[in-house]
Amino acid sequence: MKKTLLSRILKAVVVTGVFSVVATVPARAELVGGVWSLSDVLSASTCEMELLASSAENGLGNAITTGDCQKIYGEISKVSAWRWDYEEGLSLLSDEGDQVLQFDLDELDGLTSVKPESRFLILEPLRSLTLSSLIRPAYFITAQR
């Protein structure tokens, strides 16, 4: 008799008495993408960049346009792709795959830079986006006997 996933789960419930399954849902580019405002907290300078849903030419993530954001952080001119990861947050990548900037969720109304550590930059969405949607959703299935 061929064992199905359900029969294995039921066997695990019987053997252990308690069984939990966690399923996660990946982030979509459409969720994170859009026009964002980049601000340097110390100088109060701002610019706009767009995180596109299309793939970057280098294949390292999604395409990005950084506009005139070099005035805030010169190294941003190296950025050619972006990628969202629930563990690492938003990474802005160079053609070589190096992480030029990294942002993560904070208690503010946007994403706060964590790399480089010497800068305090904030990214805020310019469209309606609930930042809590950037937290990894998980579904818990628990069975007890």
N, C-alpha and C positions, 0 to 999 in steps of 0.2 A: 504494500500500500504506500503510495506516494505521500510524504509528509508535507503539509501546507504550513505556511507561516502561522496561521491561526491555531493549528493543532500544536505547534511548537510553543506558542505563547500560552495556551491552555495547560500544556504539560509543565511549563515553568511556573505557572500559578499554583498548580497542585504540589509541585516539588518544594517550592520556596515559600508558599503561602502569600507572598506579596510580590507584585511585579509592576514595574513602571516603564513606560516607553515615552521618550521625548522626541518629538518630530519638529524640526525647524523649517522655516520658510526663507529662501534666499531673498535678498534685496533686489529690486529691479531698477534698472537705470531710469525708468520713467518716474520712479518714486523720488529719487535723489536729484535727478536732472532738473534743469531750468536755470533761470538767471538768479545769481547770488550777488550780494554786495559784500565786498571785502573791505574791512576797516582796520587801520592801524590805531590801536587804542591810544598810544602815546602821542602821535602827531595829529590824530583826528582826520587823517586823510582817508578817502574812500574811492573805490572804483567798482566796476561791475565786470563779472565774468559769467560765462555760460557753460554749464555742464551739459553736454549734448548726449542724447540717447544713442546716437550712432557710434560705431566702433572707430577707434583711433587708427590712423594709417599704420602705426607701428605694431598694432595688434596687442598692445599691453593693457588695454582697458577701453574706456569710452573717450570720444573726442571732446575737446575743450577749446574755448576761445577766451583768452585772458584780457582782451581789450587793452586798456592803458594801465594795467595793474603793476607794470614795472616801476612806476613812480612810488609805489608803496614798498615793493620788495623786488629788487633787480633780478634776483635769481629766478623769478617766475617766468622770465623769458625762455627758460629751458623746458618749461612744462609743455608736454604734448599729449598727455592722457590723464584721465582720472579713474579712480576705482574706489568703490565703497565696500568695506568689509565690516561686519558687525563687531569683530574683535578689535580691529585697528582703526576704524573710522574711515575718514576720507583721505585718500592719498593722491597727491598730485605728482605725476611721474614724468621723468625726462625720457628722451628717445632711447636711452640706454637702460631704462627701467629703474633708475635711481629715484628714491623718494626725495623730491625737492621740498615739499611741504606736507605736513600731516595735520589733520584736524580731527577732533573728537567732540562728542556731546559734552556739554557742561551745564551748569545751572543757569546759564544766560539764555537769551532768545535765539541762539544760533550755535554754530560750531566754533570751538576755540582751538587755536594752533597749539600743537604739542611738539612739533618739530619745524623749524629749529627752535631750541629752547630759549634762544636769545631774543625772540620776537613775541609780541603779544598781539596776534591778529584774530579777528572775528569774522566769520562768514555767516551772513544772514540771508535766508531765502527771500526773494522779492515776489514770491507768489504764496498763495495759501498752502502751507505745509505744516502739519503737526509733527514737531520734532520727535515726539514719542513714537511715531511710526518708523523711526530709524533705529529703534531698539529691537533686538532680535525677538520676533514672535516665536512662541513655543506652545505646543499643544501637549498637555500631559494626559496620559491615559493610565489610570491606576486601577488595578484589580486586587481585591483582597478576598481571602476565603474566610 
